[in-house]
Amino acid sequence: MNLTALMFLALAMSTDAFAAAIAKGAAMRKPTLPQALRIGLLFGCIETVTPVIGWALGSLAADAIRQWDHWIAFFLLLGLGGRMIWLSFGEDDEEEGEQTGSPKLLVLVLTAVATSIDAMAVGVGLAFVDVSIVRAALSIGAATTIMVTIGVLLGQRLGAAVGRNAERIGGVVLVLVGTTILIEHLSA
């Protein structure tokens, strides 16, 4: 796999995480660059590990991963997006991490895992081609870190424009990302 193909692969693997980051940034109150970078690094680390897991599983679990990856991502994103929509109709709760500008770690990890399941399936495919899995995984992780950091910061700007609806819109975006993943896999 040449450098150009690897770059396109890395960008493709980071697009759903980017959309989720925009949603997360829109739900946050004034995320700082360090907060956005921490979220980007979390997503990037998870997105680095998942193709390696997929590659390691290789042909042993290829059918199981391909058969269920889109459903797992869909239900995780549906649940997380639904939760954001549900919370958007409630009263402001200053104890809730997302309301004070710092999303709860579990929600971030689940979102990162949900958006990286496809990278695990790609890792399975990479086991059968001539590519350095370390180089591929690091490229995917780096692209995801950059895209998520930018997404959180862009989401914050969008959040200021939409006011109280930011969390609701963010939840809808997560549901749409999950639905898109499901539709793409079912129609392939």
N, C-alpha and C positions, 0 to 999 in steps of 0.2 A: 504494500500500500504506500503510495507516494505521499509527500507532505501536503499537497493540495487536497487530496482525498481525505487525509487525516484531519485537516482543518475543517472541511465541510462536515465530516462525521461529528467532530467535536461541537460545532455550532448546532447541528441538527439535534444532538442529544441534549443541548442546553435550552432549547426553545420552550419546552413546557415548564421547566424550572423558572425561566425568565417571566413567563406569563403568571405563574404562581407568585413570584416575587413582586410583580407589579400589584397584584391583589393584596399581598401582605403589606407592602409599603403604603397602599391606599388606606388600609385599616389602622395604621400606626399614626400616632401624633408626632410629627416632626422627627423622623428617624435621623440620627446623625450619621456621618460617614463611618465612624467606627462601628456603630450598630449594623449598618448596611453591610460593611465588610465582614463582620462576624457571621451574619446570616449567609452571606455569599460563601464564606469559608466552610460553614456547616454543610450547605448544599454541595459545594465543590468536593469536599471530602467524601461525602456519601456517593456522589456521582463518580468519583474516582474508584471507589471500592467495588461498586456493583458490577461493572464490566469484568473486573478481575474474578469476582465470584462466578459470573456466568461463564467466563473462559475456563475456569477451573472445573466447573461442572461438565463443560463440553458436551459431548454427545450423550452422556449418561442421562442428563436431565433435559436435553434440548426440547423434546416433545412436550414435557410437562410445563416448562417455562413458556414456550410459545403458545401453548394451549390456554394458560391462565394469566399471563402477564397483564393483558388488557383489562381483564375483569378485576384483578387485584387493584390496579391503578384506578380504574373507574370507581370502585366502591370506596377506596380510601379518599379520593378527591371529592366524591359525592358527599361522604360523611363530613369531611372537613369544611367543604363549601356550605353544606346545609347548616352546620354549626355556626359558621360566620353569619349566614343569613338570619338564623334564629336569634343570635345575640344582637344583631342590628336592630331588632324590634324591641329589645328590652331597654331598661333604663341604664344610664351610665353607671358602671360599677368600678370605682377607682381601684378596687383590689384585683380586678381582672387584669392580667398582664398585658393583653392586647390593648386595653383601653388606656393604659398609662404609657404606651409607646414602646413596650418591650414584650414581644410575643413570647408566650410560654414555650419552653424548650421542647416539650413533648409534641406540641402542635407543629412546630418547625421541623422536627425530626420526621414525623409522620408525613408531612407534606413533601419533604425532601426524598423520603423513601418512595412515596407514591409516584413522584415525577422521575425517579431513576430506575424504575422497574424495566422500562424499555432498554435502558443501557445494559442491564443484566442479560437480556435476550440478545442484544448486539454482541456482548461478550461471548456468548455461546457461538455465534456465527464467526467471530474473530478467531476462535480456536481452530477453525478449518481453513484459514488463509494465512499467507506469509506476512505476518505483522508482529511487531514487538508489542505485547499486551501492556507492558509498563509504559511505553511511549504513548500508546493509544489511550490508556486510562488516565495518564497525567495530562494529556491534551484535553480530554473530555472534562476532567476536573477543573483545569485552569479556565477553560471556556465557560463552564458553569459558574465558577466563582465570580468571574468578571460580569457575566450576564445577570446574575442574581443581584450582585451589588448595585449595578446600574438600575435594575428593575425595581429594587426597594426604593431607591432615591427618586426614580420617575414616578413610582406609585404614590409617594408622599406628595409630590406636586399635584398629581391627579386627585389625591385625597382632599387636598385643600380646596380644590375647585368643586368637588361634589359634596363637601360637608358631611352631614350625618349619614348619607347614603353610601359612604366609602366602603364600609364593612359589608354592606349588602351587595354592592357591586363586586367587591373582592370575592365574596362567596359565590356569586353567579359565575365569575371568571373561572374559579376552581372547578365548579360543576361543568362548565363548558369545556375546559381542558380535559377533564376526565371523560366526558362524552365524546370529544374529538378522538382521544386515544382509542376508545372502544369502537367507534365507527370505522376508524382507519384500519384497525386490526380485523374487524368483522368483514369489511369490504375487500380486504386484500386477498 
